[in-house]
Amino acid sequence: MQFTALTCPQCGAPLPRQAAWRLLPCPHCGANVTRSKSVVEAAEFRAAHARVWGLAFAADDASGRLLHCGERRFRLLAPLGCGENAAVYLAERISPLPERVTLKLAHAATPGGVLATEASKLNTLQQSRATGAAYFTRRLPQSLGTTQCGDREVLLLRHPGGYWGSLADVLRHAPRGIDPRHGVWLWRRILEVLAFVHDSGWSHGDLAPEHLLVHPRDHGVLIIGWAKARACADPAAIARDLMQSAWSMRALLCGGDEVPNFSSAIPVPLANLLRRCSEDADWCAGTGARGVDQQLAGAAREAFGPPRFIPFNPTAPWRHKS
C-alpha cells in the first residue's frame, strides 16, 4: 500500500490529513492549502459569482428585462397580458433562492394606489371564513405585496403552477368555439369559486375571458383581475357576475362574435341555460351561483350522460361541425 504525505507547498511542513478534502491553514506558515481540486475559497467564489451576475445584470438592463424595485431586482421572463391598469409578466426575483412570481407593473398613467387596493382586496378574500375557505382561497390569486419601480406601482402575486393561459387565449386557438363538454367543467369551476366569493360578501365585477385562467391537466380555473371587485354581494352584484360568466362561456362555445349565436353542435339544455343566465338578471339574482351550478349539472347529464373526465388540449380544440 502506498501512502502520500501531505506537505505545505509553501514551507514544506506536514499537513493534517483533512487537507486531502478541504481547505485549511498550514499550522506552520498559515497559508491556506488543500489537495482537493474541487474546493474554492468563499471570497474567491463570491467575487466570481458577482462578476458573472454583473454581466448578466448588464445584459438584462440593456434589453429592458431587469426591473429594480427598491433593493429587490426582478428579471422579466415573459409577458402574460396587458390590462386597463397594468402590464402583467412572468418574472423571477434575483436572489440566492430565486422565486418566480406574477408581476403586475402599473402603466405610467395609472394613479398611485390602484394596485395596492387590489392587493388589499385579495388579502381580505384570503382571510375569508366562509365555508370551503381552505380549498377556495387556493383557487384565488395570492398577493405577495406591492412595491415601487421608480414612480410606478408593482403588485407581486404568487405564480400559479400549471395554468396554461386565459380563456381568451383558448378562443384564439378555437375561433369557432370549443367542445361543449369542456364548456361544462369550465363553467362549473367558475361557478364554484363565485359561490364562495359571494358567500364571503364580495363580487368580482369583471369576469371577461381574459380574467379566467385554465389548468388543462387538472381541469381547474383561476379567476384573476380583481381590480373592480367590491365588498358587496347584493342581488344586483351577484347577477352581474353570473351573467358575465355566462357571456364568457357563450363566447367560448360559439366563437368570438359580438353576440355569440348557438349552433346545432351545442345541446339544447346547455344552450337554454346559457341563454337564460346571460340575459335574465332577475333569474340570476334569485338562483345564485350554486343554483346555476345545480342546473348546469342537470343540463349536462341530460345532454351527455354521466360525468366523465375528457382530456383538454387548449391548442388543438374540437371544432364545431356545420
C-alpha positions, 0 to 999 in steps of 0.5 A, a space after each residue: 500500500 502506498 501512502 502520500 504525505 501531505 506537505 505545505 507547498 509553501 514551507 514544506 511542513 506536514 499537513 493534517 490529513 483533512 487537507 486531502 478534502 478541504 481547505 485549511 491553514 498550514 499550522 506552520 506558515 498559515 497559508 491556506 492549502 488543500 489537495 482537493 481540486 474541487 474546493 474554492 475559497 468563499 471570497 474567491 467564489 463570491 467575487 466570481 459569482 458577482 462578476 458573472 451576475 454583473 454581466 448578466 445584470 448588464 445584459 438584462 438592463 440593456 434589453 429592458 428585462 431587469 426591473 429594480 424595485 427598491 433593493 429587490 431586482 426582478 428579471 422579466 421572463 415573459 409577458 402574460 397580458 396587458 390590462 386597463 391598469 397594468 402590464 402583467 409578466 412572468 418574472 423571477 426575483 434575483 436572489 440566492 433562492 430565486 422565486 418566480 412570481 406574477 408581476 403586475 407593473 402599473 402603466 405610467 398613467 395609472 394613479 398611485 394606489 390602484 394596485 395596492 387596493 387590489 392587493 388589499 382586496 385579495 388579502 381580505 378574500 384570503 382571510 375569508 371564513 366562509 365555508 370551503 375557505 381552505 380549498 377556495 382561497 387556493 383557487 384565488 390569486 395570492 398577493 405577495 405585496 406591492 412595491 415601487 419601480 421608480 414612480 410606478 406601482 408593482 403588485 407581486 402575486 404568487 405564480 400559479 403552477 400549471 395554468 396554461 393561459 386565459 380563456 381568451 387565449 383558448 378562443 384564439 386557438 378555437 375561433 369557432 368555439 370549443 367542445 361543449 363538454 369542456 364548456 361544462 367543467 369550465 363553467 362549473 369551476 367558475 361557478 364554484 369559486 363565485 359561490 364562495 366569493 359571494 358567500 364571503 360578501 364580495 363580487 368580482 365585477 369583471 369576469 371577461 375571458 381574459 380574467 379566467 385562467 385554465 389548468 388543462 391537466 387538472 381541469 381547474 380555473 383561476 379567476 384573476 383581475 380583481 381590480 373592480 371587485 367590491 365588498 358587496 354581494 347584493 342581488 344586483 352584484 351577484 347577477 352581474 357576475 353570473 351573467 358575465 360568466 355566462 357571456 364568457 362561456 357563450 363566447 367560448 362555445 360559439 366563437 368570438 362574435 359580438 353576440 355569440 349565436 348557438 349552433 346545432 353542435 351545442 345541446 339544447 339544455 346547455 344552450 337554454 341555460 346559457 341563454 337564460 343566465 346571460 340575459 335574465 338578471 332577475 333569474 340570476 339574482 334569485 338562483 345564485 351561483 350554486 343554483 346555476 351550478 345545480 342546473 348546469 349539472 342537470 343540463 349536462 347529464 341530460 345532454 351527455 350522460 354521466 360525468 366523465 373526465 375528457 382530456 383538454 388540449 387548449 391548442 388543438 380544440 374540437 371544432 364545431 361541425 356545420 
